Amino acid sequence: MLTYIYELIDKSQGSISISDFMNAALYHKEYGYYMNKLPLGNGGDFITAPEISQLFGEIIAVWVMHTWKKLGKPPKFSLVELGPGRGTLIHDIIRVTKKYGSFFSSMAIHLVEISPTLQKIQKEKLKGLGISWHENIDSLPEQPTIFLANEFFDALPIDQFVYRNGKWHENRVTKQNDGASSQCPFLVTPLLNTRIQKKDPSKLALKSRKKNVVTSLSLSCHPSAPSFLSHCLTLGSRKIDRKQAHYSTFSMKLQKNWIPVSSNGMTEGFDGAVVEVCSAGIEVLKKLEDKIMNNGGAALIIDYGYVYPSHKSTLQSVRQHKYANFLENVGNSDITALVNFQALRDSLRYVDCEISTQREFLYLFGIKERTQALMENASDEQKNRIFSEFLRLTENMGTLFKAILIHHS
């Protein structure tokens, strides 16, 4: 893995973007963390809500059935989960909903998963249930679709920009002078204007506004870098039929309400402010928007993140349930960043969405009542476990984790 990333850095004149670094570390077909490791569970590096308690999957099942009714009870629809981990969430949804005949017979389940290791585990856990697997969103059937994404967006590659001395710099990954002999073989170095492009419509563009002046920063990847985009996305010209809206390029604006500003409000940023841009996540969301607009449907995204950014770096590595430097143990640890929910919301053009905390969402769809029902005939030991899991989902994770509900009115 280190040799491969060193080669990328050398081919890119001494530095690569953080998104290219994450692509290599997480999604390289041979060395990538998600492609070869089993990250989830007590024996892995982290645990997700479906693994914590059956309560989570049961409440998601209630939301799915509620949404199906709101869609007019279509006789055929797809339930799609992005990044389904070990398949626990879908397993719980099936367990809850199979008793509702008309709903269950209408549902076709599709899982989008690029990891061969995780696909193998999912297929073993969910064998005999008629589930289809996909490596990208584009291969999904064209019919009403309900999308689920739990802790999916936090693992998508991001780029980082830092404001210093009145100008934006891009944080890029370089090699340590002493190379592989160092405990940390890489450095993050802020470089000025490394990817500024003028009038280059073939690039992904990040636009920032100051009064009426627009500048663009290219977010293109090195051509030799393994790109998560190639698995889940198709960039280029596309069309939303109902609105007849065409996209020749993808662009994202740093909106006034989340771009860093100094206390006097007169400059684009304050010294040291960090902006993180996940263009892969926004492009995935636009894919979901297209599907919902063209075929009908809805989406539920749950992840840890923020609506109002702190303008600090949120990049971190997780290894054996502990946080670490994301530049260390590359390929053997998870790399994540908090999800910018406001950026996701601002990228949607033709569908409606609401953002809440995970706690608010779970309470809205009945987690308190379900917890009480489970505890009624439980032993004291079981009651303590159930209540502990309830608190972990609604209190410990309740506010850091957000839920964004997307639907077409």
N, C-alpha and C positions, 0 to 999 in steps of 0.2 A: 504493500500500500504506500509506504513512504517513498519508495523509488518511483512509483507511478505519479504521485503528486509532485515530486521533485521535477520530473520530466515535464509535467504541465507548466510548472513555474518557469522552467528554463525556456520552454517554447513561447511563453508569454512575456518575455523580456524581464523576468525577475519577480513577477507577482501575478497572482490570480485573484479574482473576486471571491468573496466569502461564499457566494452561491455556487461557484464552480468547485470550491473546496468541499462544501456540504454535499454536492452531487456525487463527488468522488468518494467521500467518506461513508456516505449512507447507501448509495444506489449503484456503485460499480458492480457489474455482474459477477465478478470473481471475488473482489475484496470488500464490497460494501457491507456495512453493518446490517442493514435490513435484508440483504439478499442471502445471507448465510447464517445469521445468528437467530437465536430464540430470545427476543428481548423481554417478553412479558412474563408476569407472574412472580411469585416469591423467589424462585430460583433464577429469575432474569434480572434486568436492570431497573425495571419500573413496573408499576401495576396500574391498571385503568379501572374506571368505575364499574364496568360490567363484571370484572373479576373480584371486586370488593364485595358486591352484594347482588342477589337476585332482584332486589328492589329496583335497581336502576333499569334493567331490561324490562321489567314488568311495567314500569311507568312509561318507558318509550313505546311499548306495545300499545298502551292506552292511547298515546298520542297518534300512533300510526292508524289505529282503527277510527279515531275521531276525525283524522284528516281524510281518510277514505270516504267517510260519510259526508264531509264538507265538499268533497269533489263530486258528489252525486252518486256514490257507490258504483263506480265503473265496473263492468263485468270482467274486465281484464286490466290488470295494472301491474307495474313492476315495483318491487321494493328493492332498492339498491343501497348497499353499504360500501362506502369508500374506506379502504384500509381496515378490514374487519378483525385484525389481530388473530386471536385463537378461535374466533367464531362464537364466542360466548354470548354476545349481544343478540345475534340472530337466533341462536339456539333458544334463548329465553323468550324472544318474541314468538317463535314457533310454538313453544310450550304453552304460552298464554293464549294465542289466537286460534289454535287448531280446533278448539271447541266451538268456534263461531263459523259454522259451515259456509254460509254465503260469502263471508269475507275471505276465509282461508282458500276456498276454491277459486276465488278471483285473483289471488296473489301469485306472482312468479318472482322468485328471489334471485337476485344477481349480486355477486360480490366482485368488487374491483380490487385486485391484489396483484402486485408485481413480484412479490417475494416468493420464490419456489419453496423455501423452507416453511413459511407461514401457510402457503396454499396447501401443502401436504398435511399440516396439522388441521386446517379447516376442513379439508375433505374427509379426514378420518372422523372428526367430531360430528360432521353433518352428513355423513354418507346415507344414501337411501332417501334423501329428502328432495330430490329433483332440483337441486340448486345449480345455477350456471356461474362459471368463473370467467372474468375478463381481465385483460391487462391494461385496458384503457376505457375511457368513458364513451368514445365514439362508436364502439361496437355494441352498445346497449340497444335494445329494441325500441322502435318508435311507437310508444304507447304511454298513457298516463303513468307517471313515475313519482314515487316518494323516495327521496334521498336521505340517507343517514350518514353522518360523518362525526365520529367521536374520537377526539385526539388524533385527527388526521392532518389538519392544517399546520399544527405546531412543528411538524417534522419536514415541511417543505422548505427548500432553500431560500434564504433571504440575502439581500444586499444591505450594506450599512454605509451611511453617510454621516460625517461628523463636521460640525461647524467650528472653524478655527481661524482666528485673525481676519474675520470678515468674509471668509469664503468657505464654500462647501468642499470637503475632501471625501474621497472614497476610502473606506477601510479595506485594505487588501492583504492577502496572506503572502508572506515571503519566507525564505529559508533562514534559519538561525545560522550565524557565521560558522559555528562549529558542527553544523549538520546533524547527522544522526547520533552523534555522541552525546548530545544534550538530552536531558529528560524531556524537554519540550522542543521538538525539532522545528517548530514554526513560530513566526511572529505575525502580529497584525500591525500593519503600517499604514497610516493615513497618507494618501497621495493626492495631490492636487490635479484636478481636471484630467484624470487618467482615461476617462471614457466619454469626454464631451464630444458630441458629434453635431454637426450643423447640416440641416436639410438632408437627413439620411433616413428615408421612410422605410428602409428594409430592416431597421433596428427596432428593438423594443425601446420605448422612450419613457423616461421619467421626466415630467414637466413640473417646474416650480415657477410660481408667479411672484413678481415684485412690481406692484402697480400694474402697468400695461406691458411689461417686458417679460418675455417667455424665453427660458433657456432649456435645453434638452440634455439629459445625460443618458448615453446609451447603456442599456442593460443586457447587451448581447453576451452570449457565452463563448468561450474559446471553442473552436470547432472540434477539437479532439477530446473535449471534456465529456464524460458520460452525463447525459442530461435527463433528469426526471421528467422534463417536459416531453421528451420523445416517447415516454411510456404512457402518459396520461392525457396529453394535449395534442392538438393539431393547430399550429399557429398559421396565420395567413388570412386570406380573404374568407369571410363567412357571412351568413345571412340569417336574420331572424325573420321568418316568413310573415308573421302577422304585422310587424311594423315595417317590413321591407327596408330594414336598416342594414347597411353593408359596412364591413370593417376591413380595411386593407392593412391596418397595423393596430397594435394594441398600445394604448398609452394610459398613464395614470397621473393625475394631478395631485400635488401636495396641497390639499385644501387649506384655506386660511385658518380653520379651527383646529388643525392638528400639525401645521408646520411650526417649528420652533420660532419664537419671537423673543426679543429682549424685553426688559421691563418697560422701556419707553415705547415699544411697539414700532420702532422706526427701522429696524434691520431685519433681515431674513432669519436670523438665528442669534442665539446667545452662545458665547464661547464654550465649547465642550458638548453642545447639544448633539444628540444622536437621533437620526431617523432611520428606521428599518423598513425596507420595502420588500414585500414578498410578491413579486409579479407572478410567480407560479401559482400561488394561492388565488390571486385575483383572476387569473386566466381559468383556473378550475371552476371558480364560481361563475364566471361568464358562460362556461360550458353548461353548467347546471341551469342557469337562467335561460339559455337557448332551448334546452330540453323542456323546461316547464312552460315556456311561452308557446312552443310549437305543439306540444302533446298534452299539456295539462299536468298538474302535479304540485309538489311542494318539497321543501327541504328543511332538515333540522341539523344544525351544526353545533356541536358542543366541544369546547376546548378551553384551555386556560389562556387568558389574554386580558386585554384592556380596551376600554372605549376612549379614555383620555390618557395619552401616553405621558410617561415621565421623562422622555427624551434621554434615556440612559440605555446602554446596551442590555438586551435581555437574552443574548446568546449564552447557552450553557450546555455542558455535557452531563449526562446522567450515566453512572456506572455503579452497579450493585446498590441501587437505591440511594446513592449519594451524588451530590453535585460536584463537578470538577471543571477544569479548564478544557474548553472544547478543542484546543489545539493538541491535547495529549491523548494517548491511547486511540489514535485515529483508526477507524475501522472496527474497533472493539468496544465502542461506547456510543450511546445515542447522542445526537446533537439536536437541540430544540431552541425555539425562540417563542416568546409570547406572541399570540395572535393579535393583530391590530383589527379589532372588530369594526371600528369606525371606517377604516379603509375598505374593508369588505362591503360594508353597507353602502358607502359612497360609490362603489364600483357598479352597483346594480342600477339599471336604467328603466327596466320595463316590468319589474315585479315589486311586490310590497314585502317589507320585512320588519320584524320587531326584534329588539335585543333585550334580553333579561339576564339575570344571574341564574346559574344552575339551580340555586336554592328556590328562587321564585318559580322557575319552570316546573321543578319537581313537586312543589306544593300545589301549583295550579292543577296538575294532573293527578293529584291524589296520593302522594307518597305518605302523608301523615295517616290517612285512613287505612292504607294498605299495611303500614307498619303496625297499627293497632290490631288489625285483623290477624296478622301473622303471630302476634304476641298473645292472643287470647288463650290458645290452648298449648302454649309453649312452656317448657320447663324454665326454671329460674335461670339456668345457664344459657338456654336458648334465647330467653328474653334479653339478657345482658348483651349477647352477641348481636341480635337483631337491632337493638337500640343503639349499640356502638356503631354499627354499619350505617344506620340512619343518620346519626350525627356526623359521621365522616363525609357522607354525601352532601348533606345540607348545611353543615357548619364549616368543617375543615376545608372542604372543596367548594363550599356553597357560593362564595362571592368571587374568588379568583377565577373560577370557571364560569364562562358565559354561554348562553344559548342564543342562537340567531335562527328565527323561524322565517322561512321564505315561502311566499305563496303568490298566486296570481289572482287578483280580484276580478 
